[in-house]
Amino acid sequence: MNKKYTLALIALCSMGGTYAQSLTQAKQWFEEGKFAEAKPVFQKLVKQAPSNANYNFWYGACCYETGELQESQPYLEKSAARKVINAYLYLGKLYYTMYRFDEATENIEEHIQWLEKKKRDTSAAEKELDRCRQAARMLRGTENVAVIDSFVVDKNNFLSAYKLSKESGNISLTENGSGTSFTNELGDKMIFTQASEDGETSLYSRFKLIDKWEDAKPLSGLDESGHNQNYPFMASDGITLYFGAEGDESMGGYDIFVTRYDSDDNTYLRPDNIGMPFNSPYNDYMYALDDLNNLGWFASNRYQPEGKVCVYVFVPNSTKQVYDYETADPQAIIDAATLKEIKKTWSDPDKVRIARQHLAQVLYGGSTEKKKSDFRFVVDDNAVYHTLSDFRSKEARQMYASFLQKEKDLASLEESLTNLRAAYQQSNKAGKEKMAPGILDKEKRTNELRHELEQLTLSVRNAELKALKQ
């Protein structure tokens, strides 16, 4: 019997040693930022001791750092309730990504109070607090703008989704591919991104005299807009400049800013962050306007996998219109700001319908001329149709009616795909594996529908031209 007890005691001690060794290794990985390695250890520990506040914090923080935001929430909330100091910080950051900025502010404030009690440095936390407060103010000024469509494309080729009229100017990648360049309609002014020796990017301009470009000069007055300025676009007025930059006034990485040229001082005014829904806790950039078609474009990597960005198309307001934060449903404003479901920005059905018709013609009709009508279909240089009754060919009329229906189907499919991608980003590993086949299937069908629309456009035009020649 004594021998059995001795063996059991040795086994128990051995297990305790292994347990302590695993915890020590996981904590070391955590401190080194190796969250993926540490996460399974903390996951096992928190299952063994679900009430342990530290285990809950470590596992929740690892989930947050590895992108499993939804999974991290209950563990961070439990550890913050048990007053784990750094849990307040992580929970504040998590609520920030969820647009719960007031709650994020409260948690960061609590984190700072504990740091002060422990006589620890609060500078990084103070910076995080400023970011939360700024985002809360920005949410209250969310612009009421109709976002009518979105396209997920490869980050390295995102400009392919921009279909601007020639009157809007031209945007292209710089020669090294690290930034973009804007050239006006006349082709005599260029604003572009240029990097310094330390890799910092700034905006420069140059003018063309007869057939020769002047030397590049940095844009003056943009020093307070942050760093790594990029993605310039000059509006048709030749005064208003939009661009992307990182810095203290940014919500996430890149934010979109706007400024105006002051001809008296030959400089640009202090740039302003254009706010939500254009900016988010992620990277947002390359804001461009097409006055001829009354469409706007911008890119964002919100809710997107690595290497992908989403290009949103919206209807620009002639003057900024914001939601009434005092009377509107707070969740409705968050829905409009996040753009997880762009249909929730469609408060004016007529505006959306007309804009989608303009976009369809830009994408599939090969025309950029603006005209209010049911739709705009260019047959040739001498014939432009605006209603189904304009068609002489019965076959062409029927095909174009099918085109309009397929266009609606594509819009519905893209909306569903956007929602699925948003859910995918918030899911854990098992949820992602379950949703992946459905997303791939919808992506395939979306590409097929776009190809069908292109082919249908050609078929309609050929059928109508044949009828016109008879």
Number of C-alpha atoms within 10 A of each C-alpha: 5 7 8 9 10 11 11 12 12 12 12 12 12 12 12 12 12 12 13 12 12 16 17 12 14 21 19 14 16 20 11 10 13 16 22 14 14 23 23 15 19 24 18 13 19 21 12 11 11 15 14 15 21 22 24 29 29 28 26 31 28 26 24 21 17 14 15 18 21 17 19 25 18 14 25 31 20 20 24 24 12 16 16 19 19 23 28 27 25 25 29 28 22 22 19 23 16 15 21 19 25 16 18 28 27 18 24 27 19 18 26 24 14 18 16 11 8 9 9 10 11 15 10 9 16 15 12 21 24 15 20 26 16 17 27 19 13 21 26 19 21 24 23 21 23 23 27 23 19 21 16 20 18 15 16 13 11 19 18 11 20 20 17 22 18 13 14 21 22 19 22 15 18 14 9 8 9 14 21 22 22 23 22 20 14 10 12 15 19 22 26 27 23 23 16 8 6 6 9 12 19 20 24 21 19 18 17 14 10 7 7 9 13 12 10 15 12 15 18 14 18 18 12 13 25 18 17 20 28 28 26 30 29 26 18 17 8 12 13 16 21 24 25 26 26 21 16 17 19 26 25 18 17 27 30 32 27 20 21 20 18 13 9 6 10 11 14 18 17 15 20 15 21 18 22 26 23 26 29 28 19 17 21 29 25 25 25 26 25 21 16 17 23 17 23 21 24 22 28 25 20 20 22 18 11 9 10 18 23 22 26 22 26 25 21 18 14 7 6 11 12 15 19 15 14 8 7 10 12 15 11 13 24 19 18 26 28 21 23 19 17 22 18 15 23 17 12 10 11 10 13 20 15 18 24 23 20 28 22 19 21 21 18 18 19 13 17 20 12 14 13 12 12 14 20 22 25 16 20 10 6 6 11 14 15 15 13 16 10 12 21 15 17 14 15 23 19 13 18 21 13 14 19 15 12 17 19 13 14 19 18 14 17 20 18 15 21 23 17 18 19 17 17 21 19 16 19 17 12 8 13 16 12 12 15 13 11 13 19 12 11 16 16 11 15 19 12 13 17 16 13 14 23 15 13 19 22 13 16 21 19 14 19 19 17 12 15 13 6 5
